[in-house]
Amino acid sequence: MPARRSDQFLLRTILQRVSRSFYLTLAMLPKAVRNQVGLAYLLARAADTIADTGQLDDPTRLHCLHQFKTRFFEDHLNWKKIQDIQQAVAPHQSHPGEQALLEELAHCFTLYESLDHDDRNLIAQLLPTLIAGMEFDLRHFPHEDLSQVHVLKNMEELDYYTYAVAGCVGEFWTRIMCAHRPRLAQWDPSVMIPLGIRYGKGLQLVNILRDVSRDLHHGRCYIPATFLQEVGLCSSDLLDDQSMTAFRPIFRRLIGLALEHLDQGWRYTMAIPRLEIRLRLACMWPILIGVRTLQVLLAAPNVLNPPSPLKISRAEIYRLMSLTTLSGGSGLVGTAYWGYLRKKVL
């Protein structure tokens, strides 16, 4: 069932209040998939807001996340449970957009119910996986215990985490686009879904590497303990920026892994037919921003104690978007630009 005009207006209004940047990105997508992707984003953002509500203790957050996740396994939504989540979390929000999102949570689920069966099922597969990743994060990095730097055990845990909070989005994206874009009918899901998953993992790994210093000071270390042990470090050692010399080979190794994921993401992007300009651009932008961010990270003297946030400027992002847009999403121009940026990483 298509969303009614009033539903579409409500969706756009909430998106604008929660994330102006995502709203602008969403506008680039083909009209046939905007409501589904926008709604999936809002539901995921609501779950993330629950996970990040610092005024709530960890057991309450985990309980609310479990209740939120359970709603996607129901044949008929339990509106009382949704109201309970709103009442538990919304009063503790300081971000106006996130507070508005939680206040409109019931409307988001009304929109979810208005989707056709197949689209609703795709969102019902995505959200529990994302929420499981958030639960994994809360259990491994308890917000109430900042007395030590908690750390992931090994690469398997890091790989699971990057899949659960981002890689699964690549799978959802592939399935929803194939369902609604006839030009993607020739795609082989057994090939494209793994590429989409790698794309998502790559973007999440870039975020982890970019935020390593901030996370450490909040008691979280996503760098696997087994990697650190190879160079004689433990997670608490990374709070000392003098550890950068020993840490650098591990950091470069993870940059290399992120780049390998993004390479597969570029294959994914170039497999999008040229006539799907909006879809191709929507996939080009994050991956190009990601590889430029890796350049910044690689050039930083000390990522354990950077003097300022490690990111590219908004002006550069706009230049990147303008270049690819003016070229009409050209694979030739885009790939030349991708190759140019990639060579500067490793």
Buried (B, 14 or more C-beta within 10 A) or exposed (E): EEBEEEBBEBBBBBBBBBBEEBBEBBBBBBEBBBBBBBBBBBBBBBBBBBBBBEEBEBEBBBBBBEBBBEBBEEEEBEEEBBEBBBEBBBEBBEEEBBBBBBEBBBBBBBBBEBBEEEBBEBBBBBBBBBBBBBBBBBEBBBBEEEEEBBBBEEEEBBBBBBBBBBBBBBBBBBBBBBBBBEBBEEBEEEEBBBBBBBBBBBBBBBBBBBBBBEBBEEBBBBBBBBBBEEBEBEBBBBBEBEBBEBBBEBBBEBBEBBBBBBBBBBBBBBBBBEEBBBBBBBBBBBBBBBBBBBBBBBEBEBBBBBEEEBBBEEEEBEEBBEBBBEBEBBBEBBBEBBEEBBEEBE
